[in-house]
């Protein structure tokens, strides 16, 4: 993804995961599963059910089309990113 800087493109773009998107809960559950943490007490909710001072959309995925066009490739999935992060953590622990 360093190709963004190398491409010399100017402007604003969204950097995110694959177009499939995912929530913070998806990320937390995926990470917990990979490191062996129990999920029996985990709870998920919806932004719409919270009493927040400001309105939030129910779907907060961002459009990364422009970034994909610049780089000519799709970003890795959330699952692939979590796998890579956990592998790097294991390597760091054994170094």
C-alpha positions as YAML, in Angstrom:
chain: A
units: angstrom
residues:
- id: 1
  name: UNK
  ca: [0.00, 0.00, 0.00]
- id: 2
  name: UNK
  ca: [3.03, 2.26, -0.03]
- id: 3
  name: UNK
  ca: [2.22, 2.51, -3.73]
- id: 4
  name: UNK
  ca: [-0.07, 5.45, -2.94]
- id: 5
  name: UNK
  ca: [2.93, 7.65, -2.18]
- id: 6
  name: UNK
  ca: [4.90, 6.22, -5.08]
- id: 7
  name: UNK
  ca: [2.05, 6.89, -7.53]
- id: 8
  name: UNK
  ca: [2.39, 10.64, -6.95]
- id: 9
  name: UNK
  ca: [-1.38, 11.00, -6.76]
- id: 10
  name: UNK
  ca: [-2.75, 14.07, -5.06]
- id: 11
  name: UNK
  ca: [-5.99, 14.48, -3.17]
- id: 12
  name: UNK
  ca: [-7.91, 12.77, -0.43]
- id: 13
  name: UNK
  ca: [-8.63, 9.08, -0.34]
- id: 14
  name: UNK
  ca: [-9.95, 6.59, 2.16]
- id: 15
  name: UNK
  ca: [-7.57, 3.95, 3.44]
- id: 16
  name: UNK
  ca: [-9.45, 0.94, 4.69]
- id: 17
  name: UNK
  ca: [-9.87, -2.77, 4.44]
- id: 18
  name: UNK
  ca: [-11.38, -4.76, 1.65]
- id: 19
  name: UNK
  ca: [-14.61, -3.61, 0.08]
- id: 20
  name: UNK
  ca: [-16.46, -6.18, 2.20]
- id: 21
  name: UNK
  ca: [-16.04, -3.88, 5.19]
- id: 22
  name: UNK
  ca: [-16.47, -4.89, 8.78]
- id: 23
  name: UNK
  ca: [-17.31, -3.53, 12.18]
- id: 24
  name: UNK
  ca: [-15.22, -2.99, 15.28]
- id: 25
  name: UNK
  ca: [-17.07, -6.01, 16.66]
- id: 26
  name: UNK
  ca: [-16.00, -8.13, 13.67]
- id: 27
  name: UNK
  ca: [-12.41, -7.10, 14.31]
- id: 28
  name: UNK
  ca: [-12.61, -7.77, 18.05]
- id: 29
  name: UNK
  ca: [-14.26, -11.18, 17.61]
- id: 30
  name: UNK
  ca: [-11.76, -12.16, 14.93]
- id: 31
  name: UNK
  ca: [-8.81, -11.15, 17.08]
- id: 32
  name: UNK
  ca: [-10.23, -12.89, 20.18]
- id: 33
  name: UNK
  ca: [-10.70, -16.11, 18.22]
- id: 34
  name: UNK
  ca: [-7.11, -15.99, 16.97]
- id: 35
  name: UNK
  ca: [-5.57, -15.44, 20.40]
- id: 36
  name: UNK
  ca: [-7.85, -17.85, 22.23]
- id: 37
  name: UNK
  ca: [-9.94, -15.40, 24.25]
- id: 38
  name: UNK
  ca: [-13.44, -16.54, 25.24]
- id: 39
  name: UNK
  ca: [-16.41, -14.73, 23.72]
- id: 40
  name: UNK
  ca: [-19.09, -16.07, 26.05]
- id: 41
  name: UNK
  ca: [-19.52, -12.66, 27.75]
- id: 42
  name: UNK
  ca: [-19.07, -10.55, 24.61]
- id: 43
  name: UNK
  ca: [-22.03, -8.46, 23.50]
- id: 44
  name: UNK
  ca: [-22.74, -6.77, 20.21]
- id: 45
  name: UNK
  ca: [-25.00, -3.82, 19.69]
- id: 46
  name: UNK
  ca: [-26.21, -1.33, 17.16]
- id: 47
  name: UNK
  ca: [-25.34, 2.36, 17.04]
- id: 48
  name: UNK
  ca: [-29.05, 3.09, 16.54]
- id: 49
  name: UNK
  ca: [-29.77, 1.63, 20.00]
- id: 50
  name: UNK
  ca: [-27.44, 4.05, 21.78]
- id: 51
  name: UNK
  ca: [-28.43, 7.45, 23.08]
- id: 52
  name: UNK
  ca: [-25.65, 9.45, 21.42]
- id: 53
  name: UNK
  ca: [-25.46, 13.23, 21.27]
- id: 54
  name: UNK
  ca: [-25.04, 13.13, 17.47]
- id: 55
  name: UNK
  ca: [-26.65, 10.90, 14.86]
- id: 56
  name: UNK
  ca: [-24.49, 8.13, 13.36]
- id: 57
  name: UNK
  ca: [-25.23, 6.14, 10.19]
- id: 58
  name: UNK
  ca: [-25.95, 2.44, 10.66]
- id: 59
  name: UNK
  ca: [-23.42, 1.52, 7.95]
- id: 60
  name: UNK
  ca: [-20.08, 3.32, 8.32]
- id: 61
  name: UNK
  ca: [-18.08, 1.46, 5.70]
- id: 62
  name: UNK
  ca: [-16.06, 3.78, 3.49]
- id: 63
  name: UNK
  ca: [-15.72, 3.71, -0.28]
- id: 64
  name: UNK
  ca: [-12.13, 2.77, -1.17]
- id: 65
  name: UNK
  ca: [-12.69, 2.64, -4.94]
- id: 66
  name: UNK
  ca: [-10.28, 5.50, -5.68]
- id: 67
  name: UNK
  ca: [-7.49, 3.91, -3.64]
- id: 68
  name: UNK
  ca: [-7.99, 0.57, -5.41]
- id: 69
  name: UNK
  ca: [-7.83, 2.34, -8.78]
- id: 70
  name: UNK
  ca: [-4.57, 4.10, -7.84]
- id: 71
  name: UNK
  ca: [-2.91, 0.92, -6.61]
- id: 72
  name: UNK
  ca: [-4.45, -1.48, -9.10]
- id: 73
  name: UNK
  ca: [-5.11, -4.04, -6.37]
- id: 74
  name: UNK
  ca: [-7.63, -4.80, -3.64]
- id: 75
  name: UNK
  ca: [-6.53, -4.48, -0.01]
- id: 76
  name: UNK
  ca: [-6.36, -7.61, 2.09]
- id: 77
  name: UNK
  ca: [-9.47, -8.82, 3.90]
- id: 78
  name: UNK
  ca: [-9.99, -8.25, 7.61]
- id: 79
  name: UNK
  ca: [-9.26, -11.92, 8.19]
- id: 80
  name: UNK
  ca: [-5.98, -11.75, 6.29]
- id: 81
  name: UNK
  ca: [-4.98, -8.60, 8.17]
- id: 82
  name: UNK
  ca: [-5.72, -10.20, 11.54]
- id: 83
  name: UNK
  ca: [-3.76, -13.31, 10.55]
- id: 84
  name: UNK
  ca: [-0.79, -11.16, 9.54]
- id: 85
  name: UNK
  ca: [-0.97, -9.09, 12.74]
- id: 86
  name: UNK
  ca: [-1.08, -12.19, 14.95]
- id: 87
  name: UNK
  ca: [1.78, -13.81, 13.04]
- id: 88
  name: UNK
  ca: [3.88, -10.65, 13.49]
- id: 89
  name: UNK
  ca: [3.07, -10.62, 17.20]
- id: 90
  name: UNK
  ca: [4.15, -14.24, 17.56]
- id: 91
  name: UNK
  ca: [7.39, -13.53, 15.71]
- id: 92
  name: UNK
  ca: [8.08, -10.56, 18.01]
- id: 93
  name: UNK
  ca: [7.50, -12.70, 21.11]
- id: 94
  name: UNK
  ca: [10.01, -15.33, 19.98]
- id: 95
  name: UNK
  ca: [12.68, -12.85, 18.83]
...
